[in-house]
Amino acid sequence: MANKGYQQTAKVKDIRVVGNEGMGIVYVGAHSMWSGNYMSEHDKVISEKLGYVLCGGDLSAPTDVSEQYLLDLERRAFLELCSEKKTLERLQSLLQTGKILRN
């Protein structure tokens, strides 16, 4: 790729995230969806982890963060989910049947 002129784009360093204030909204929304039987317990876990990443993690106030910071949060959340039995069951179901398991 380098021989064809590819150059890696510069990483963004000023992405505004909302921190804990946004996480409160994520938790309330996930709990409402779960208590209304619109999502499973594991869907709730996944949505809370995704919200954690999108809100920028455990920050006390809105903050500008780097792209790498968010990528690191995303990687950690993904690996944590991959260690859960229900995530592995979903992945196995998707690979074997092509359908998403709602566990």
Backbone torsions as a table, in degrees:
resi	resn	phi	psi	omega
1	MET	NA	-37.6	-179.8
2	ALA	-62.8	-35.3	179.5
3	ASN	-66.5	-23.1	179.9
4	LYS	-95.1	8.5	174.4
5	GLY	93.4	10.4	179.5
6	TYR	-66.5	134.1	173.9
7	GLN	-129.3	132.1	179.7
8	GLN	-65.9	134.8	178.8
9	THR	-71.7	151.5	179.6
10	ALA	-69.9	139.7	179.4
11	LYS	-74.5	139.6	179.3
12	VAL	-75.0	141.1	-176.5
13	LYS	-123.3	9.6	-176.2
14	ASP	-135.3	54.4	178.6
15	ILE	-91.5	122.8	-177.9
16	ARG	-83.1	124.6	175.1
17	VAL	-121.8	157.5	-171.9
18	VAL	-99.7	-12.3	176.4
19	GLY	69.7	-143.5	-173.3
20	ASN	-61.6	-31.6	178.6
21	GLU	-60.3	-43.6	177.1
22	GLY	-68.7	-34.7	179.5
23	MET	-63.6	-35.5	176.1
24	GLY	-58.7	-43.1	178.9
25	ILE	-65.2	-41.4	178.8
26	VAL	-61.9	-47.0	-178.6
27	TYR	-63.0	-42.1	179.2
28	VAL	-65.2	-44.1	179.6
29	GLY	-63.7	-44.4	179.9
30	ALA	-64.5	-42.3	179.6
31	HIS	-64.5	-40.5	178.8
32	SER	-62.9	-44.0	179.3
33	MET	-64.9	-41.0	179.8
34	TRP	-67.5	-46.6	-177.7
35	SER	-68.3	-23.7	175.7
36	GLY	-87.8	7.8	-179.7
37	ASN	60.5	31.9	175.1
38	TYR	-93.3	-11.5	177.2
39	MET	-149.4	157.1	178.5
40	SER	-82.2	171.3	177.3
41	GLU	-59.3	-39.5	-179.3
42	HIS	-72.5	-34.6	173.3
43	ASP	-58.0	-39.1	178.9
44	LYS	-63.4	-44.3	178.4
45	VAL	-60.7	-45.4	-179.5
46	ILE	-63.0	-46.3	-178.0
47	SER	-65.1	-35.6	178.0
48	GLU	-68.4	-37.7	176.7
49	LYS	-67.6	-41.5	177.5
50	LEU	-63.3	-42.8	177.6
51	GLY	-61.7	-38.9	178.6
52	TYR	-58.6	-44.1	179.6
53	VAL	-66.6	-49.7	-176.0
54	LEU	-65.8	-28.8	178.8
55	CYS	-84.9	-8.0	177.2
56	GLY	92.4	14.7	177.5
57	GLY	84.2	-153.3	-174.3
58	ASP	-88.5	73.3	178.2
59	LEU	-110.8	137.8	-174.7
60	SER	-79.6	-14.8	-178.6
61	ALA	-149.7	161.2	174.0
62	PRO	-54.5	135.1	-172.0
63	THR	-145.1	150.5	170.5
64	ASP	-88.3	129.3	179.7
65	VAL	-127.6	167.9	179.7
66	SER	-89.3	160.7	175.3
67	GLU	-59.6	-39.8	-179.2
68	GLN	-63.7	-37.3	177.2
69	TYR	-58.9	-46.5	179.7
70	LEU	-68.0	-37.6	177.1
71	LEU	-63.3	-37.8	177.7
72	ASP	-66.1	-41.1	175.9
73	LEU	-62.3	-42.3	-179.3
74	GLU	-62.8	-44.1	-179.8
75	ARG	-61.7	-45.0	179.9
76	ARG	-62.0	-44.0	179.9
77	ALA	-63.7	-41.6	179.6
78	PHE	-62.4	-46.2	-179.8
79	LEU	-65.4	-37.6	176.8
80	GLU	-63.3	-42.8	178.4
81	LEU	-65.4	-36.8	-179.9
82	CYS	-67.4	-16.1	178.2
83	SER	-89.0	-2.3	-179.6
84	GLU	-91.6	136.2	-178.4
85	LYS	-58.5	-42.1	-177.2
86	LYS	-66.8	-33.1	175.8
87	THR	-65.7	-44.6	179.8
88	LEU	-63.5	-37.4	176.6
89	GLU	-63.2	-40.1	178.6
90	ARG	-65.4	-43.9	178.9
91	LEU	-62.3	-43.0	179.6
92	GLN	-62.8	-43.6	179.4
93	SER	-62.7	-42.2	-179.6
94	LEU	-64.2	-40.8	179.8
95	LEU	-70.5	-37.6	-175.5
96	GLN	-83.6	-38.9	-173.7
97	THR	-114.4	-16.0	-175.7
98	GLY	78.8	6.1	-179.2
99	LYS	-116.0	149.0	178.6
100	ILE	-83.9	127.9	176.4
101	LEU	-82.3	129.0	179.0
102	ARG	-100.1	79.0	-178.1
103	ASN	-104.3	NA	NA
